[in-house]
Amino acid sequence: MKNYSEIVRVLLTYKSEEEWIEFKENWYEPHGIGEYISAISNAAAMCGKESGYMIWGIKNDTLEITGTNLNYQKDYKNEPLQHYLARKLSPDLLFSFHEIELDRKRIVILDIPAAKNVPTAFDGIRYIRIGSSKENVARFPDREAQLFDILNHGLPSIENTESEYQDLTFVKLFTYYAGRGINLKEETFRKNLGLLTKNGKYNLQAQLLSDNCHMPIRVSIFRGKSKASPLFSVREFGNTCILLSLEKILEYGDVINLVQADERERVMQRTDIRLFDPDAFREAVVNAFVHNKWVSGNAPMITVYSDRIEILSRGTIAPGQTLEGFFKGGSVPVNQKLSDVFLQLHISERSGRGVPKVTEIYGKRAYDFRENSIVVCLPFQYVDNNGSDNKLNTETKENLPYVYNNKLNKTQKLVMEELRDNPNLTQSKLAERLHLGSTTIQTSLSYLKKNGYIHRVGSNKRGYWKVEVL
């Protein structure tokens, strides 16, 4: 069963309405709702989502939680609303209304399944979302063709996308498998490893595993904390079989992961401290390769700054995956056949320990879900042997607050906990929820922001609180 409170919380973190999401307050126009169901259902299919959503009780422009008085149970023209909508939808669509309470406000969610096989129509017309607009898809023939193609063949994947290179060779792949004690057979390996499209052409998976994947995979090192800083070096690991690229990047990660001697409180034997956790780095890089959206034509990207290392993979979490399931390690592969290869070679495993391993060490805030990518940030742990009682130097502490924990007083802890559970709270609502004065709340927020425990994402009206210490 879906956790609709969690779903709404996640949807509110998007910077704007997606084509498969629509926010309303109390708007009620049955025919218009039907048009939205058609548009969102088709948009969800095009975006690779299992469902799209209409949500009442949230301001469209500010994403403020206002609550709603929508009555979806009342009749429309002497007919129950849900019966009216179902009667005019084709094909039959198992949409459903749900009610939750969020920040003590009533929220209504319309769960709209993605279109399957054919586009969803309402009253004989197929609609689609273009940005936040709802349009008759017949007016946009290219989008209509794309929608039909996705419904007939599925979203583009490394399995059904034909490689533009058909003169591929696989000497390195055979050698790699042999090194793992597995002998590939020339006559069957293409089929067994899923390297062919339905029409017998090499697919993108074949290209990735070939002797030249034609994909640059780079590790860039900057002298400072952003890409505006001077570039120190760029190492190229692509344009070969990606299994070898992965192996070389992991080896390079071990090279740059400095071992520091911790001389503080030394009695007999000193302690060696790594710049970043090697196991977390490995899991993050392997996951980036397995789940990267290779059909975009872009490879994962590793960037090293003076205070952290970032591992970026293209795309978002897999269709059918939830944020809760993602963090619990419930793996839903973006590239199923590639995942099977990694499993066969024991590069990855089915236990789903990758994400939990990273969050165990660095917390959930190590993951940054962007519009078209997922970034894992591993902060550097510097040893200060000059008397400091913390392993992070001052510069790093200021920029990576989620791994640096000062003692908080009771009020500050209450504020942290409340913002973690309700990131969209305004300052006045926070004071109301905690039964504290506005001055006390303002003082606590000021301290927490100054010391990096929280920060505001977006504007005061449309933004939300991001809690950095878990």
Disulfide bonds with the S-S distance in Angstrom:
none
